[in-house]
Amino acid sequence: MTKILIIRFSSIGDIVLTTPVIRAVKTQVPAAEVHYCTRESYQTILANNPYIAKIFVLKDSLYELAKQLQAEKYDYIIDLHHNLRTLRLKIWLGVYALTGHKPHCTSFNKLNIEKFLYVNFSVNKMPALHIVDRYMETTKFLGVIPDEKGLDYFIPAKDQVPRYSLPQSHQKGYVAYTVGAQHGTKKLPLAKMIELCEKINYPIVLLGDKNDEKIGKEIEDYFAATTSQVCIYNACGKYTLNQSASLLQQASLVFAHDTGLMHIAAALQKTIYSIWGNTTTELGMYPYRTKFYVLENKNLPCRPCSKIGFNTCPKGHFKCMQDISFDTVVQTF
């Protein structure tokens, strides 16, 4: 048996984007037993993945996690997070030891210099390569090659949301719109969300977590108070992550900001309209191996202003989202 540990602590989208590595390592390395290490709050994403034998979670103490992992005596470690925390973990696991058990380790190249140049000076030296394919480069030493099967997301039967449990207006079909994002500059302002919903003109399920309940309610209330024929069901905060994935799976189309649910939709092979504000597809995290369209404002020299995002636009105008055109949005489904 060959014991292999994959490390990625966060977050939803980034972890989903590591699933091709998990699958390829398990299916291509003889007698491979794949373990995965992540933060406790993200273990649900991987809990039903059949290619993973064990999941180890970081709770409060990195040292306690290291003690659990030391007992496994790994042959190989694939670090897909590559930060100071994973460096400490690898030291405790003997990667840099002179004697004793020493697992072979490879680490993901985060291209921090290239990202810095792109974000701060608009000098684009980023490779024309999706981040998944860059993740896969860490497995070359094992003889693993990309299998071109896309992302994985496994929804357990208990979390499948029956269509009949939705409002009657949505039971014959709907479009999913994931309204949330971790950072304010990665999501449309409320008025633009409403404009998009009007353009879609089809029953819409709004998806997001508890933090998105308020904006989902505002969109729902807006259409309830108008004569518009648009039917909105605000599902934000009402479902678990797996249940939200089930709703994505049943949608005719998915509209999504650059966020975790977009990557889950890609794993479920949905057609996606991806909405980009301060980030760009050149950073390599667009929907992977699924049909998608990009909604963005290409006429701004200040994009991207961050590789991740800000709470508010650093320029104060937020034109990357305010000036997006929805003219290309399909209105018949």
Phi, psi and omega in degrees: 000137177251114184266124186232129178252129173250133182242125168205110187282326184201172346249202188305303183298317181299321180291316177301323180290347176272353187297328175297329176294313179305308184296314183294319179296314182296319187273343185250339179267121181303132176057032181283135169245114186261126173248155182227140180239125181211179176284152184303321185290349183248004185293336178302326182299329187250353189301331184253013180283117185288349181272354182254127180276321181217145173244128175249138186239142174274120177258260182258331189240119176292326180295318178297321176297317181300321179297320177296318183287328179301325182293341183279337179050070184290147173278323183220146175233130177244108184264104181262006177254310171057068174225188183296325180294316179289331175297314178299318180297317181292326176298314179295333180272003172088011182301324183253015181288153177272333180225170178082191182292124185228099180290147175284137186227139169235150183232145180293134176276110185281352179054045183297323179294314179298319178294320179298314180297319183292314184286321187265334185231006181056029175262106187268099174252013179293138178290148177281066188216132178294150181299330177299316180292330174289321173302318184296335179298337180288349183257001184300326182295341177268359183079015182276139177235155178300135180265357175060031181258004177082194181274163176242141166210120186252119182259119179292154183303324184293341182256006176287126181268116180293139182300327183292345179280349179276164175305148183304327181297342184249000187286339180264000179145151181199165171255138176263136176232114179272106190276344187274168172192151183293330182237144185300326183280003176255006179226151180297146169291162187307313183299323179286327175299316179297317178301317179297315180300320178296322180290323179296314174053053181202155178308132186235133171256120177273128182242143179173180180263194182301328180293343183259000182303317185296311182291327175297320179294321180296321177293314180300314181295323180301311183286332177293333184267000181247175177269007180299147178274000181289127180258121182247131170242114181276100180263004182299127178079357183267345187230155173287174179298316179296321178292322175298322176297322177298320178292324174297317183299327183269356183284150176288322178214162177231130169254132186208141168287172178288087187205180186301318181295333174298318181287327174296318177299321177296320178298329180270008175061038176273151170283129190237135164262106184264133187251123187240129178252259184283343177263167180225163179292339180296343176285352169091018183236036175283169180304132188261124174051047171211160181289131180209157175238148181252128173250113184202165173257107185274357189260035182235124178287346183272358175266139350280143178265353179199151175280345181240295180152169178233167174291320179224163181297124180293340178270343178089349183258334178053038182293339180299330176255321183298328186256012176294136176263138177253022183296335182272358182293129178290135183250000176237135185233000000 
